[in-house]
Amino acid sequence: MSYITPLKGRRSEGGSSYPSGERYEPGMLSAIKSEDDFATFLGVQKKCIEIIEPMNDQPCKTKLCPFVAIKGNNKHCPIHRRTWFPLPGTRGDNMHGPSFFRHANVGGRICDCDQASCRQAGYFPNQSALAIPKQARDVILGTGMLFLEEKLHDFVDNPEKRIYLYPWHFFRRHLTFKNRKWSFKYNDDNIYADEEGKKFTCPPPNNSVRRFVAEELLSTTSPKDRWTTTGMPKWLMVMLAIDDNESDSALSKKVEAEEDMSPKAMQMKVELHRARAHSLKEQLDEKVKNSDAILAAVNERHAKEKLAWKEKHDAALSELKQKHEKELKVNEEQLKANEQKYEKQLKANEQTYKEALKAKDADISAATSVIHDQKETIERLNEMIANLDEDVKEKAELLKQLRASVGRPLKFQDLFDGGMLSKNVKNFTFFHTAKQNDLFLEVLNYADGSPGSYPEGDGLCENLCRYKSVSWDERSGKQDPPSMDMDSTEYKALIVRKKAARERYDRTWKDDFLAFSIYLRSGATQEYVACLCGISSSRMSEILYEWTQVLDDGLQQWFPTPTRSQVLRAYPDRFIEADGHAMCFLLLDAVEIFAQQSSNPNVASTTYSDYKKHPTVKFLAGCGVTGETSADTVPDGNGGKGSDVMMTDDTNILEIVPFGSTAKVDKGFIVDNIASKHGVRIDRPQKRKRHQKQQSAIDTAQTQKIGNTRIIIENVNGGVKSDVRYLNALIPCHQFGIISQLVRIGFLMQNFKKPLIQNNNPDSKLDESAKGVPCRAEVRWYGATCAGLSDVRGSIYKWGLNCEIERHSKLQKMEAHKDKSMVEISEMVLSERWDLKKREELYAIDNREYKGDKFRQDLYEKHG
């Protein structure tokens, strides 16, 4: 039996470092008797074997390899990879020990010097380089022994640039070792002397790096394992024992044959089995110890969290109870005062009316001439009484409404007239009016009576499954979701359960949409929004996940990538004026959003942005020439560590740009080679060259031209961050799974805004008969237009490829098409998809497989 183990490694200074063959054979280590034999077997120097440190809890990544990995070897054993030691000429090639290697000092700041002795010593153990104070720069640079001439001039020309040096460049008497770290030891008189007696105002550098390493570091660092009586390290004895146990090797057969005759063979066999047993015992003890410690820590943490949550719950309950009692008392006092006031006013009015009636009766008996006047007065007074009664009823009804609204959670009905949110609808949702929100939800619910829609009252959004009720297999796609066929038994059973569940709750599915909108628009915490809407934090989390899936799927179906015909039907005049053509299809930019620091080192490293100096999540965001965004222009994001070029290549976002068309990018997108693979042209501002103080007039004009047209994508990015304030806060680590969908929702919702057209004010009322400006989605996908946009389909020379221009001319000359307009012939050329044909030919030249749509040969033959 043999194990297939592909070799991984590098060549050492002694020649080839690979053992013969490319398969691991049990017993292949049988000829190894000492550390020298193992070094010869691997093809490395003996000192490379002495610095090996095994990782007992990490098996080798090579398939079916029985050995454990070693430190600094990318989780491989020494047989299948050779990267645990530095090569000659690289930092640390003196090989003082593992603590001087890169894998033991990940993330530390390295030394800025150019000394060979510093590079040979490696990385300073367990510590980054020391930052040199500004007052010590002149002393460090004045010695002239640490830096080459080019770097020395760089530090002199840039006085604000910090200098970092390892502690071994300084005298031991000028350093102090505290808390396992080296730092400068300053004197009260600020006078420091070197070995020649020269005095300085700060610690001077020292050339004796080797002496510092030997006296201060190597004296307490021993990279070598303890040796057994056979002259081999313990971990090598374990490897030999495992190899011997894997198969009946020649060495084990020899030991068995000499068992009764050779004491040396007996001793070797005993040592092999003893080493293997000791190794297994150490691994078992370590795992038991770790398991007990983890269990104890988890139990203790659980008890503390339970006690803390109980105290927090009791305190919140007591506070809410006191607040409710206080508000109830205030309302009762106010009601009592109002009742007394109305009763007093009623008595006063009644007395006034009695006196007036009495006086009128006396007047009637005294003079009949004024009877008519008195009747009118009585009627007028009766009308006043009726009005007062109506006022009393209205105020009583208002008081009843005020009592009912105290402590009531926010609901979707509050967006309409008379509701608590009616005057601030645009601040809590993505639309300006309650009617717009209602129409948006009706379309999304898909119960509007259109062909294939769901019955009224049983729409898509009304029957959402709770996120916790969806199994992991359904979320990952391993299991099909329930059937949504309205005639299926499964769907009918689902509707029965959902209706029964809805009857138990006072909230509707539109109330859940309002909670989702408030969370994204306000940027508040889930707990805060849950309190406003009268739901639990867990339910708020479910609403976030449910509506994220619904909106992301729905908006992606509504806004697919526009066709070339749709783009050319409404193309901005400003782009034609700036570019001289109508071939710009995509405006591309990158967006970084701040995120929480993860405790997982891999996640923390992936999300850390060198540009922002903070963990971020990075996205590529593109839009069309009027600011519209489609599903494919906002791909899933990546960690902040990824570059613009890498994300452009990984996401294949340039594939949506037709062959021969243009994509406008920022200066950091050096993606010309990537774009050329898809036949896309890149329009990018020129960077200032090194040591160039000012760009040429041509480069300056090009930069201004591209910047003036690229401002649209910047406006779209700003609109997203303004509308979705959730993106302005730190993104929690547990929401990394849906952050790409939330960002995509924010960009796709921009399609409901007015189009971004340069040299044109969308709010200007040029035509008073116009009912309003169409949104970006209506302009791009539904044939609407605005001032500043032109239909350029008939101008073939502004957007067509050479093959399309020739095809257009050929169709125009045909007798069958002589009555067709230029636009109709252009539509025929566009429908044949010559851009796909040219892209397929490009892939064939590079020997790449083309998997996209094909050239419409059927339409080509139909058109003639």
N, C-alpha and C positions, 0 to 999 in steps of 0.2 A: 504493500500500500504506500502511496506517495501523496504529499500535499502540494497542491499548486500554489506557489508563493512567489509572485512577481517581485523582483529585486528593486529596491529603491535606495538611492544613496548618491555618492559623488566620489570622484577620484581623489585620493590622497597624494601626498608628495612621494610616496613609494611606488607609484604606478597604479595598476588596476586594483580596486578595493573590492571586487566581486568574487565570491567563491565560484567554483566551476559549476555550470548548469544553472537552470532557472527553476528548480524544484527543491523543496525541502524533503529530505529523506531521513526518516528516523534512524539514528545511529551514525549520522554524518559527523558528530563530534567525538566519535569513539577514539580517534587518534590523538586527542588533546590531552596532554599530561601536565601542562604547566601554563602559566600566564603567557610565556613567550610563544608557546604553540598556538594559543588562541589569537594572539596578535598576528602571527604569521598566517593563520587561517583567514582572518579578516583582511589582511593586506594593509595593516596600519602599524604605526609605531607602538612600542610597549607603553609609552607614557599616555597614549590615548586610552589604553585599557584601564590604567590606574585611576582615571577620573570618572569612571562609570558609576552611576548611582541608580540602582533599580527602583521601579515604582511597583511595589508589591500588589497594589490594589488596581492596577491598570494592565490588562492583557494587551498583547501586541495586536495592532490593527490588521496585520496581514491575515488573510483568510486561513483558518485551521492551524495557525502557528501556536505551539503549546507554551511559548515562553512569555514572560512579562515584558512590558516596555521599560525603557530607561529615560531618565530626565534629559530634556533638550533634544530628543530624537523624534519629535512629532508622533508620540505614542506608538513607536515601533521598538522592537528588540534590536540589539546591535547586529544581528545577522542580516536583517532585511532593510536596514537604513544606516547611513554613515554621516549623520549631521550633528552628533553630540559634541564634536571637538572643532575648534576653529582651524581653518587652513592656513598654511604659511603665508605671511604677508597681510593677514587680517588681524583685527583687534583681538587680543588675548591669545596669540599663538605661542606665548611662553608656557601656557597651560599650567598656571599655578593651582588651579582647582576649580570645581564647578561654581563656587560663589563669585568667581571672576568672569563668568560667561554671561552672554546676553540673556539667556532664558531665566537666569536668577535675578535679573535687574530690569525686568520689563517695565516700561513707563518712566524710568528715571532719566533725568537730563544728563547727557554725556559731556565729556570734557571738550573744550573748544581748541585745545592746543594742537600743535603739529609735531610734537616730539615722538620719535620712533619708540623710545622706552615706554612712554605712556600707552601707545597702541599695543605694544607687545605684552604689557602687563594685563590689559583687558579692561573690564568694567569694575569700578570701585565697589566692593562688596556692600550690599544692603544700603546704599546711599546714592543720591544724585550728586552732581557736581555742585560746588559751592558758588553762590552768586557773589561776584566781586563788587564791593561798594564803589560808588562813583569816585570817592576821594582816593581810592587805591588804583584807579585806572592808569594814571601817569607812571606809577612805580612799576606796574605789571608790564605796560607797553614799553617803558624805558629800558628794561633789561635786554629786550630784543632776542631772547633765547627760547621763547615759547612758541612763537608764530613765524611762519614764512612771510616773505615780503608782501605778497598779495593780500593775505588776511590781515597783516599788521596795518597796511594802508586802509583797508576796509574799516577796521575799528577806529583808526584815527579820523577818517572822514565822517564817521557816524558816531558822534559822542554819546548819543542816546541809546546805542545798541549795547545790551548787557553782555558781560563776559562771564563764562562759567568754567571753573577749573576744579579738578579732583583734589582732595586734601593732600595726596602724596606729592604734590608740587611745592609744598611748604614745609618748613622745619617743624619737627615734633614739638619743640618748646613754644611755638606760636599757635598751637592747636590744643583743644581740649576735647575729651571723649566723654560724653554724657548722654545717658539714655540710648546707648548703642549707636550714637551719631557723632561725627566729627564736626567741629565748628571752630571759628576763629577765637583766639584767646587774646583779648585786648589789654594793654597795660594802662596804668593811670597816667604815665608821662608820655604815652604815644610815641615811644622810641623803640625801634626794633633793629637788631643787627644780624648780618649774615655771618658765614664762616670766616670771611676775610676781615671782619670788624667794621664793615661799612654800615652806617646808620640810616634808617628810613623812618618815615612817619606812619607806615603801615607794614604789615607782615610782607617781607620780600619773598619771591619764589625761590625754590630749591631744585637743583638739577638731579639730585640723587633719588630718582623714583625707585630704582631697584633696592636701594638700602632701606627706604621706608617700607616697601613691601615685605622685605625679608625680616626686618626687626619688629614691625608693628602689626602686620597682617598675617604672614605665614606662620608666625610663632603660635597663633591661636587657631589656625585653619589647617586641618588635615583631611585632604580629600580621599585618602586611601582607606579601604576597609581593613579590618583585622584579618590576619592570615591564619589559616589552619595548619596543621602539621604537614600537610602535603605540599605546601608552598603555593596554594591557589586561594583566591578570595572566596568568601562564603557563597556569594551569588553565582560564581562560576561553577562551584561544586553543585549548586541546586540545578543549574542548566544541564550539567553532565548527568545528574541523577534523573532528571525528567527525560532527557534524550535516551538514556539507557532503558528507562521504563517503557518508552514508546514502542520499541521493537527489540528483537533479539539481535543486537549488534555484535560485531566482531569482538569488541572489547568485553561485553558481558559474557560471550561464549568463552573467551580466553580466561576470564576470571573464574568461571565455573569449572573450566578444565584444570586450573591450577589451584582450586580451592583447598585441597588437602596438601599441596606441595609448596605453594609460595606464600609465605607470610605477608609479603608486600601486596599480593593480589587480594588476600583476605582483608588487609588493612584498608586498601582502596575501596573495596566493596562496602565495608562497614562505614567508612567516611561518607560514601555516596548516599547510603540509606539514612545515615544520621543527619546529613545536611538537608535532605529532602523532608524528613520527619520534622526537623526543627523549623524549616521554612513554613510547612503547612500549619504547624502549631502556632507560630507567630501570626500568620494570616488569620487563623480562627480566633485567637485571643483579641486581635485588633478589631475584627468585625463585631465580636460580642461586646467589647468595650464601647465601640462607637454606637451600636444599637441601644445599649442601656443608657448611654448619655443622651442620645437623641430622644428616647422615650421619656426620660425624666424631664428634659427641657420642654418637650411638647406638653406634657401633663401640667407642668408648672405654669407655662404660658397660657394654657387653656383655662386654668383656675383663675389666674389674674385677669384675663380678658372677660371671663364670666362675671367676676365680682365687679369689675369696672363698668361693664354694660348694665348690670343691675342697679348700681348706684346712679349711673347716668339716667336710666329709665325712671327711677323713683324721683330723682330731682326734677326731671322734665315734667313728670305727671303732676307733682306737687305745684310746680310753677304754673302749669296750665289751669289747674283747679283754682288756684288763688286768683289768677287773671280772670277766669270765667265768673267767679263769684263777685269780684269787684265790678266788672262790666254789668252784671245782672243787677247789682245794687244801684249803680248809677242810672240804669234805664228805668228801674222802678221809681226812683226819686223823680226823674224827669217826667214820667207819665203822671205821677200823682200831682206834680206842680201844674202840668198842662190841664188836667181835669179840674183842679181848683180854679184855674184862670178862666176856663170856658164856663164853668158854673157861675162864677161871679159876674162874668160879662153877660150871661144869659139872664140872670136876675135883674141886672141893671137895665138891660134892654126891655125886659118884661115890665118893669116899673115905669119906664119911660113911655112905653106904648099905652099902659093903663091911664096914665095921666093925660096923654094926648087924646085918647078916646073920651075920657071924662070931659075934657075941655071942649071937644067937638060936640058932644051931646048937649052941653050947655049952650053952645053957639047955635045949634039946630033949633033948640026950643026957643031961643031968643030971637033968632032971625032965620026965616025960611029961605031968604035970598041967597044964603051962602051954602045951601045943601049940596049943590053940584060940586062946589070946590072941595067940600069935606069928603065926598065920595072918592074923588081923585086922590086926595091925600091918603085915604085908607088903602086904596088899591096900591099906591106907591109904597106904603109901609109894609103891606103884605108881601110885595115883591122883594123888599129888602130882607124880610124874615126868611123867605124861601132861599134867597142867596146865601144868607148866613147859615142856614141848615145844610146847604150843599157844601159850603166851606168846611163845616165841621166834619161832614162825612169824608171829604177829600183828605183832610188832615188826619183823620182816624185811619184811613186806608194807607196814607203815607207812613204813619207811625207803625202800622202793621208790617209794611214792607221793610222799614228800617230794622225792626226787630228780627225779621226773617233773614236779613242779609248779614247780621253780625256773626262773624266766625265762619261764614260759608265759603267753601273752597271755590277757586276759579273754574269756570266751565266754558265750553264753546259758545253757549248762548249769551255769555257776557260780552261777546264781540258785537252783537247787534244793538240797535238803538235802545237806550235805557239801561244797558248793561254797564258793569264796572269798567270794562275795557273798550267801550264803544268809541271813545275819543283817542285811543292809543293803539289801534289795531296794528298799525305798521311797526310798532315797537315790540310787539309780542309775536308776530307772525311774519311770513315772507311776503304778504300782500298788504295792500293799503286799506281794503274794506272787508267787512265780514262777508259780503256777497261774493267777492272774488275768491276768498278762502272756501266758501261753500261750493262754488262751481268747480274749483280745483279738486276738492275731495269727491264730488259726484263723479267726475271723469275718472279719477283714480280708483274709485270703488267699483267701477265697471258694472253698474246696475242701472244704466240710463235708458234701457229699452232698445239699444242698438242691436243689430244681428249678432247672435252669439253671446250676448251679455247675460249676467245672472238675473234671477228674479228680483223684483223690488223688495228690499228688506233683507235680502240674503246675499249682499254684494261681497266682493273680495275682501275689503277692509273690515267688514262687519264680522267676518268669521276667521279672524287671525288666530292662529294657535299661539299660546303662550310660549315664550322662548324656552322656558325650562321643561316644557312638555315635548319638545322636539328632541329625539334621540341623537346621540353623537354620530351614529351611522348616517342619519338623514342629513345632518349638517355637513359631514365630510363627503357626501355623495355616494356612499357605499350602499345605501338603501333608498329606494324610490319613495318620494312623498306620497301622501294619500291621493287617490284619484279625485280630480275636480270635474269629472264628467257628471253633469246634472242628472243624468238618467241612471247612474250607478248606485248600487246599494250602499257602498261605502260613503258616497257624498251625502245621501239622504240621512244616514245615521249621524254623520258629522253635523249636519244642519240641526237635527233634533237636539243634539247635545249642546250646541252653541246657543240655540234659542233658550234652552232651559238655564244655561249659565248666565245669559244676559238678563234674564228676569230677576236674578238674585242681586244684581248690582244696580246702583243708581246712576253710574257713569255710562256714557256712550262712547263709541269708537272715535267720534269727533273730539270728545274731551281728551282722549289719549293723544290725538294729534296736536291739540293745543299744548299739552304738557311737553311733548317732543319739541315743538316750535319754540316754546319759552326757554327750554334748556339750551338749544343751539343759539338762539338770538341773544340771550342775556349773558351767556358765559358763566352762569352761577353753578353751584354744586348741585348734584342730584338730590341731596337731602333738602336743600333750600327749595327747589322746584317741587319736590314731593310734598312739602308742607303747604306751599301755595295751592296746590291742586288737591289736597286732602287725600293723598295716597301714601303707601309705605315706600321706603327707599328701594326695597327689592322689586316692587311693582314698577317703580320708575325706571329701574335698570332693565326690566323686561320690555317696557314700552320703547326705550332707546334702541334695543336690539331689534324688536319687531318692526318698527317704522323705518329703521335704517335699511333693512332688507327690502321692504316694500317700495320705498321711495327710490332706492338705488336701481332696483330692477325696472320699475315703471319708467323713470326718467331716461334710462338707457334705451328702452324701447321707443320712447317718444322722440329722442334726438339721436338718430344714427349719424354716421359720417355723411355729410352732404356730398352729392354728386358734383361733377364738374359743371354740369348744366345748371344746377341750382346755384352754384357760386357765381357763374358768369351772368346769370339772369339779373343779379343785383350786385354789381361790382362798384366799389368806391371810386369816384373820379380822382380823389387825392392820390390814391395809389398809382393810377395810370400816369398822373402828372409827375410823380416822384420817380417811378421805375421805368416809364416808357413802355410798359407792357401790362398784361392782365394775367400773369402767371403765378402770382403769390397765392399760396393755398393755406399756409400755416404760420402763425406767430407763436414762437416757443419761448418759454421762460421756466425757471426753477423757483420753487417756493419752499421755504424751511419754516417749520413750526416747532416751537420749543416743547420739550417733553420732560417728564420726570426722570430722575437718575435711577437706573435699575440696579438692584443688588446683584444681579447676574453679571459677572465680568464680561461674558461674551456679548450680551445685549448692550451693556454699557459701552463697550468698545465699538460696537457697530453703530450706535446712535450718536456717539460723540462727534461733533462738528468742529473741525479745526478752524473754520471761518467764524462761526458764532461763539466758539469757546464754551459750548454748552451742549448737552444732549438734545438732539433735534430729530424730527422725522421729515424727510425730504421728498418732494413730489415734482414731477414734470407737469407743467400746465400749459396747454396750448389753446388757441382760439382762432376763429376765422377772421376775415378782414373787417367784419362789422361787429366783432366782439362776441359772436355766438360760440358756444362750446358744445361739442358732441361727446358721445360716450367714450370714443377712442382717444380723444385729446387729453384726457386726465387719467392716465394709467395708475396702477397701484404704486404706492410709495416705497421708499427704502430708508435705511438708516442714514443719519446725517453724515456718516463717514464716506458715503458713496459720492463720487464726482459726477458732474454734469455729463461728461463724456461717457462714463460707464453706464449711467442710467439710460442715456439715449440709445446705447447699443443693446442693453438688456431688454428694454421695453419695446424695441422695434417701432417706436412711435413715428419714425420717418416713412414707414411703409404705407401710411394712409395718404401721403402726399403723392399725387400722380407723377408718373415719369416725366421728367423735363420741367416740372414746376419748381417753385421756389419756397423755401422756408426761411423766415427771418429769425435770427437768434441773437443772443447777447455776446459780449466779448469772450466770456468764459467757455462758450460752446465750441471747442476745437473739434468739430465733427465732420470735417470735409471728407475724410476718407470713408467714414461710415455712410455718409449721404451718397457718395459716389457709387457704393455697392448697390443702391436702390435707384440710381439715375435721378437723384434729387439735387438741385442747386441750393447752396447755402449763401444767404445774404447776411454778413456779419460785419460790425464795425471793426476797423483796424485798431490793433493795440499799439501803444507807443513802444518803440524799440528800446533796447537797453541803452542807457546813457543818452537817449534822445530827449531833448528838452521840449521840443514842439513838433507836432506832426506837420507833414507837408499840406499844401492847400488842397490837393486832390484827396488825401486821406481824411482831412477835416470835413470836406464837403460830403464824402461818402458816409462818414460817421453821423453827421447831422441828418442826412437824408434817411438813413435807416432808423436813427433814433426817433425822428418825427413820426414815422409810421408805426414803429414798435411800441409807441406810447399806449396803444390800445390794449395790449396784453397787460401792461402795468396797471391800467385803469380797471381791468377785469379782476386782477389779483387784489387790488385795493377794495373793490366792491365786495369780494368774497369775505375778506377779513373784517370789513365794516358790518356786513349782514350777519355773518356767523361769528359772533364774539366768543363762542366756545373755542375757536382756534387761537385766540389771543391769550388764553390761559395755558398753564402747563398740562399737556396731555397725559392722563394717568396711564401707567404701564399696562393695566389690565384692559385698556381700550385700544391697544395696538392692533387687535384683530379686526376692528371696524373703522379705524381712523381713515383708511383709504376710501371707504364708502362714504363717510361723512364729508370728506373733502370733495369728493366727486359730486355729492348732492349739492354742496355749496356752489360749485361752479355751474352745474346744470341748471340750478334755479335762477342764475343770471340771465338765462334766455328769455325770461318773462319781463325783462327791463327794455328800455328803449335802446335802439342800436347806436353804437359809437361810430359816428361819421364825422371826420375831420372837416374843418371849414364850413360846418353847418351846425346851427343851434337846434337841437331837437325840440326845445320848448317854444321856439318862435312860431307865431300863428300867421303863416304866410297865406293860408287859405282858410278863411273863416268858416267855410262850409264843411271843412274836414271834421270828422268826428273824433280825431285823435291820431297819435303816432303809433303805428304798429310795433309790436315787440320784436326782439331779435329772432325768435323762433318763427314768427309769422313771415318775416322778411326772407329768411333763409330756406325754410321748408315748405311754406304755403303760398309763395308767389307774390307777397306784398312788396311794396317799394316805398322809398322815402326820397326826399330831396338830397342830392349829393350822390345818389346811386344811379348807375346806368346799366342797360342791358347790352353787353358787348359780344353776345353770341354771334352776331352778324359780322363782326370785325375779326375775321379768322387770323389775320396777321398779328393781332395783339396777343393771342393765346395759343395758337396752334403750333404743333410740331411740323417739321418739314413734310413728313409723310401725311399728316392730316391736311396740310395746305394743298398738297398734290391731289389727295383724294377729294377734297372740297372742289377743286377746279375741275376734276374729271366728272364728278356728279353734276356740276352746274352745266356742263356742256352736253349732257345726255338729253335726248329728246323727251324722255319720260319725265324729266324733272324741270323742264323749261318754265313751267308756271309756278314753281315753288320759290319762296323768298329765300334770302340769305340765311335768315334765322332757321328756317325749316331744313335747309341743307346742312347747316351746322349741327342741328340736332341729330341728323342722320349720321354724320361723322362721329359725333360724341357717343352715340349709342353703340357704334361698332367697337369701341374701346381700343383704339390704336395705342394708347399709353400702356395697356397691359401687354400688348404684343411686343413693344420695345423693351419693356422690363423683362419679359421672358427671354428675349434674345440676349439681354445683358447677363442674365443668370447663366445662360448656356455658354457664353464666352468664358465665364469664371468657373465653369463646371460645378455650378450650384443647382440644387433641386428647387424648382419653382412650384409652390403649393397654392398660389392665389387663383383668382378668377382668370378665365381664358379670353382670348380674342373672339368676338362674336362673328364667327365665320358664316353662320346662318344669315345674319343681318347683312353681312357684306355681299353674299350671293343674292339676297332678296333685293337690295338696293341697286344691284347691277354693276 
